[in-house]
Structures are given as C-alpha cells and as structure tokens.
Amino acid sequence: MNRIILQLFAVGFCFAVGQALQCYKCKLGFFNLCITTEKKCAEGEHCFSGVGTAASFMNITMKGCLAEADCNKTKEVTFPTSSSNATVYTMTKTCCSTDLCNAAPGLPGASGFSLALATITALLVANVLV
C-alpha cells in the first residue's frame, strides 16, 4: 500500500513541477543568432518568439515570456527625438503555450519527451526506495 502511495506521489510531483510554463529567453538576437536561457513564466504569460527589423534592414529576434494580451501583435518601438519620432524597430511576437515551444525550428516535441523521461525516472526512483 505504501509503495502505491509513493508512486502516485512521484507522478503527481512531476506534473506539479510542470505547471509553470518554461520558455526560452533571449533579450536580443541578430540575423537569427540568439543566445538563449530557460525561464519560468508568470501566471497568464505564454512563450513568444519575436521577429523584426531594425533600421529597416537588420533582422532581429527575441524570445521569452509575454502577457497573453500582447501575443500575436506587431509593434513599432520609437525613440523620441527633438524634431520627430523615429522608429527604432518593428517586432512581431508570436506566442505558444507549451514548455519550450519557442525554440528554434526543427526541435518540436522536446518538452513532451522531457516530461515523459522525468515521470519514468521518478517511478524508477520510487521503486528503488520502497
């Protein structure tokens, strides 16, 4: 009986840990080169990948967490000058809502595999402890 309870606790722990959305974060990348770290999002945020143009010719990218209300929108960032407002860059931020879904193209399904691996590992550890 204790063994079953421990196994259920181990599986529940894996799902509880997975509740906070994990996203890749990159403050600013140029020409599709973006150094990323992992970040946990706050409640009501989704992962986003941003693609834009700076100074009308340079491709820039961003990744991170974004409030749901700001998802899938294009915004212009302007810098006020004494004579007029000049657009610094234009960015379209596209959102997704699964762990690490804002990775580079070609890496789909990595988050599902990680959760499955964590669940199996927790079950094996629970069997060893009992």
C-alpha positions in Angstrom: 0.0 0.0 0.0 2.8 2.4 0.9 4.5 1.6 -2.4 1.4 2.6 -4.4 1.0 5.9 -2.5 4.7 6.7 -3.0 4.4 6.0 -6.8 1.3 8.2 -7.0 3.1 11.0 -5.1 6.1 10.7 -7.5 3.9 11.0 -10.6 1.9 13.9 -9.1 5.2 15.7 -8.2 6.3 15.5 -11.9 3.0 17.1 -13.0 3.2 19.8 -10.2 6.7 20.8 -11.3 5.5 21.1 -14.9 2.7 23.6 -14.0 4.9 26.7 -14.5 5.4 27.3 -18.2 9.1 27.1 -19.3 10.3 29.2 -22.2 13.5 30.1 -23.9 14.6 33.7 -23.2 16.8 35.9 -25.5 16.8 39.6 -24.9 18.1 40.4 -28.4 19.5 38.5 -31.3 20.7 39.5 -34.7 20.4 37.6 -38.0 18.7 34.6 -36.3 21.6 34.2 -33.8 20.1 34.4 -30.3 21.8 33.2 -27.1 19.0 31.6 -25.0 18.5 30.7 -21.4 15.5 29.0 -19.8 12.9 31.0 -17.9 9.7 30.2 -15.9 6.8 32.4 -16.9 4.4 34.0 -14.5 0.7 33.2 -14.4 -1.1 34.4 -17.6 2.0 34.5 -19.7 2.9 32.5 -22.8 6.2 31.8 -24.6 6.9 34.1 -27.5 9.2 34.3 -30.5 9.7 37.7 -31.9 10.9 38.5 -35.3 11.6 42.0 -36.5 13.5 44.6 -38.5 15.7 47.3 -37.0 16.8 50.4 -39.0 14.8 49.0 -42.0 17.5 46.4 -42.9 18.7 44.4 -39.9 16.8 41.2 -38.8 16.4 41.0 -35.1 14.9 38.3 -32.8 13.7 38.0 -29.3 12.3 35.1 -27.1 10.8 35.0 -23.7 7.5 35.2 -21.7 4.7 37.6 -22.7 1.3 38.5 -21.4 -1.4 36.8 -23.3 -3.0 40.1 -24.3 0.2 41.2 -26.1 0.5 37.9 -28.2 0.5 37.8 -31.9 0.8 41.5 -32.5 3.2 43.7 -34.4 4.5 46.8 -32.6 6.8 49.6 -33.6 9.3 50.9 -31.0 10.0 54.5 -31.4 12.7 56.8 -30.0 11.5 60.3 -29.4 13.8 63.0 -30.8 13.6 66.7 -30.7 12.3 67.0 -34.2 10.1 63.9 -34.6 9.6 60.3 -33.5 11.9 57.8 -35.3 11.0 54.1 -35.5 13.9 52.1 -34.0 12.5 48.7 -34.8 9.3 46.8 -35.7 8.7 43.4 -34.0 6.0 40.7 -34.4 5.7 38.5 -31.3 4.1 35.1 -31.9 3.0 33.1 -28.9 2.7 29.4 -28.0 1.7 27.7 -24.7 3.7 24.5 -24.2 7.0 24.2 -22.4 10.0 25.4 -24.5 7.8 25.8 -27.6 9.6 29.0 -28.6 12.7 27.0 -29.6 14.4 27.3 -33.0 12.6 25.5 -35.8 13.3 21.8 -36.1 13.0 21.0 -32.3 9.3 20.1 -31.9 8.2 17.7 -29.2 11.2 18.2 -26.9 9.0 19.2 -24.0 6.8 16.2 -24.1 9.8 13.9 -24.2 11.3 15.7 -21.2 8.2 15.3 -19.1 7.8 11.6 -20.0 11.5 11.0 -19.1 11.0 12.8 -15.7 8.0 10.7 -15.0 9.7 7.4 -15.8 12.7 8.4 -13.7 10.5 9.3 -10.7 8.8 5.9 -10.9 12.1 4.1 -11.0 13.4 6.0 -8.0 10.2 5.3 -6.1 10.6 1.6 -6.8 14.2 1.6 -5.5 13.2 3.5 -2.4 10.5 1.0 -1.4 
